[in-house]
Each structure stands twice: as structure tokens, then as C-alpha cells.
């Protein structure tokens, strides 16, 4: 899971070199539509089971 997130962040960083800003568009999409995969990712990241 951690490597997948790292790969996606590196990919987005490479796309940011282009003249079109990608990150704000992705964040706006996440805020507007709240996809289930994003919620599940946040739950996995912050899950603190003893």
C-alpha cells in the first residue's frame, strides 16, 4: 500500500512539470465527488488498532 501511494505521488510530481496543474484538479475532484476508494485509503492510513 505504501509503495503504491509513493508511486502515485511520484507520477503526479512528474505530471506537475507540464504547464497544466494536475494536483489541484485531482483535489477538487476528490472534494466534490468523495470517491469510496479515497475514504478507504484514509481509513487504512489512520487505522490505529491496538
Phi, psi and omega in degrees: 000318181293321179291325177296315177298319178297317178299317180295318178296321177295318179298316179294322178297321178294321179292334180293344179293331179292164183290345180265122179288122184268318186301312179299325179294319178294317181294322176297318178298317180295317180293319183287317188257344179043069182293146182299327180296328180290318178298317179295323178297316179296319177299317180295321182292317187260009179289118182241068177284133179289000000 
